[in-house]
Amino acid sequence: MAAPRLFRPALASRLASTPLRSAFTKSCAPSFIRARGYASESGTKEVTVRDALNEALAEELELNQKTFILGEEVAQYNGAYKVTRGLLDRFGPKRVIDTPITEAGFTGIAVGAALAGLHPICEFMTFNFAMQAIDQIINSAAKTHYMSGGIQPCNVTFRGPNGFAAGVAAQHSQDYSAWYGSIPGLKVVSPWSSEDAKGLLKAAIRDPNPVVVLENELMYGQAFPMSEAAQKNDFVLPIGKAKIERSGKDLTIVSVSRCVGQSLTAAAELKQKYGVDAEVLNLRSIKPLDVEAIIASVKKTGRLMVVESGYPMFGVASEIMALAMEYGFDYLTAPAVRVTGAEVPTPYAHGLENMAFPQDDTIVKQAAKLLRL
Amino acid sequence: MRPSNSSLLPLRSRFLGLRALPGSLHANTRSFAQVAQRRVLDVPSEDDKPFMVPIADTSFETYHFDPPSYSVETTKGQLKQLFRDMTTIRRMELAADGLYKERKIRGFCHLSIGQEAVAVGIEHAITREDKLITAYRSHGNTLMRGATIKSILGELLGRRDGIAHGKGGSMHMYAKSFFGGNGIVGASVPLGAGIALAQQYDDTGNVTINLYGDGAANQGQIHEAFNMAKLWNLPVMFGCENNKYGMGTSVDRASASTEYFKRGQYIPGLKVNGMDVLAVLAAVRHGREWIKAGNGPLIYEYETYRYAGHSMSDPGTAYRTREELQKERTNDPITSLKSKLIDWDIMTEDEIKAVEKEIRGMVSHEVQAAEQMPVPDPKWDILFEDIYVPGSEPAQRRGRTIDETIY
């Protein structure tokens, strides 16, 4: 893939309604963003996803006085998962607000503040608790711009850990990508690496629409190299663009969030065991979906496998496979396949929990079968 | 009336305001032994013969509600059992703490050390036909509702013979007349009102004990449940276990009013010293009778304290001082009952020590039994069992790939 074409996300989204047209080059983005690619290896540094998110929040709070963050334990406790560490000290209690455990209420307050022109960042301790507030996210945040005929924007960012978490059972380990991904009016991003985390969160905060940022708790502690460009405070990633994490010719693996890492591990094993080259596409964005990148890759490889951790029915993988039928049928040399979470509330016991979510060997096995190896 | 918000005054001073004790103005310098009023107690020799024991007159604070009597009827046998039950919960929680630190328990593990008097006092005031529902700090309630220690520990260890067959873990245990823990803060409270509705519907004449934390007390759906409970006169005793912290947030940083027993506005309330198992017993017995008489819901607040962190991943030290913790430990519900048992000649110090030793041994035996339980077989039929009621399952259940699909 060519160097990512960076847009101010809001502008990119205007062009995303017909995903297959190659209108993305008609960027209205400021030239300094367009011109910038990734920095040389020399300036990279290892940064955890947690610190990347923290940096994104700190930079946006610094740059934009309309931005503030609210949520449970975000201030004095420094965040339940320490993503907001140090922000209270730096920006004070007006900009970093501890809320009671009242999700529907503080989400409504965040949305209301956004309607009145502020740019709130609403942290959910986990997206499992956002279910208490999903009405405000969907009925109040996502739909208001449309319902008002374009008069009333709602620049709010919802963020927090989503998806698989270890040993916490059914009510605390669930992937909401498909839930929010199905809602018109929302944008949904889901980072894997530290660069993803920083670039997508900053893009989400700057985007004039309600954006849902689905992070993953198990990724917070993982360190990734961060380019020199990504370390700067003007680094944003375009919402709606996928990234090729590993180039290959034999099979396209489309994945998102934590499953990207698992797919890369599986791809390495496929190479080592069978000598096949799998291309791994990191979606980065659930809505809009980068159909263009998916189809371009399928064109090259002829085979498609989607790996994600949501429930199989009506999920992100189902959607991508449907799009592959609609736009890429002629390029496929075999039926597309998917590896997803199992259709079961997450069990507590370790052995059962492993069976409920994709493992590296689940991906390898399914790929080998698809490739008739 | 003592303001309750952010007050971390030693509860001890309240214990000591015993009515029948003239001249104890400087009571807080005196020990329980000194203030105990053995001479006014008429302790029978039989274990099952009822007699009255006093409760400190600072144990209750009311809201449009008459307080219980400041003495409660009990028996020697019950007093001993209260001690046994609280000690058992504590030993079990300490065992869970150890197992967690050995990395044998995964994920969440919320301990109720310090809060034992609430679970135990309530259970001794109700029957098995009364229902109980609580939030995620539920091990003690699960035990009191009749679960075995090994079935609880087995669940924490993710074993097949755990109380939920390893499917639920720390927050999701259920038993007869016990509708579980719940991992979503506040979500259990409307459920409790619904359980009470079923009791009213079936005309059972029983009540539902509906427990939640001070953190949950601000959730909107709790107030929705209050309204319907009063509107429909449901037989429910809401109970806010105020342990002073919702995770790392102290009550006064989360609640505009920390008088949780008054939060129902149109529902009468009672604040109870939740560190005194006898006060809890008396209060719940009193409230239960009031509800059974058809008077509708009540809101209780059990003022208590969590010694441990919110969960095992929270050391519980960042947001409170060591001094505060030490001060609260002087109100320990088990220690204070122990003193009373000795002062009232119910048990000798040696007998108490023997019981403690016996319970320690019993719990470690249960730990061993739980550790010997097998883990669930990692098989598809076990993974998928119990998603639906047996016999009513959809024919197709899908695993992670098309090959892992059961038809």
Interface residues (C-beta under 8 A of the other chain):
Chain A: E72 E73 Q76 Y77 A80 D98 P100 I101 T102 E103 A104 G105 N128 F129 M131 Q132 A165 A166 G167 V168 A169 A170 Q171 H172 P312 M313 V337 R338 V339 T340 G341 A342 E343 V344 P345 P347 Y348 A349 H350 G351 L352 N354 M355 A356 F357 P358 T362 K365 Q366 K369
Chain B: R106 G107 F108 E155 G158 R159 R160 A164 G166 K167 G168 G169 M171 H172 N182 G183 I184 V185 G186 A187 G215 A216 N218 Q219 G220 Q221 G246 M247 G248 T249 R253 A254 S255 A318 Y319 V375 P376 D377 P378 W380 I382 L383 F384 I387 R397 R398 G399 R400 T401 I402 D403 E404
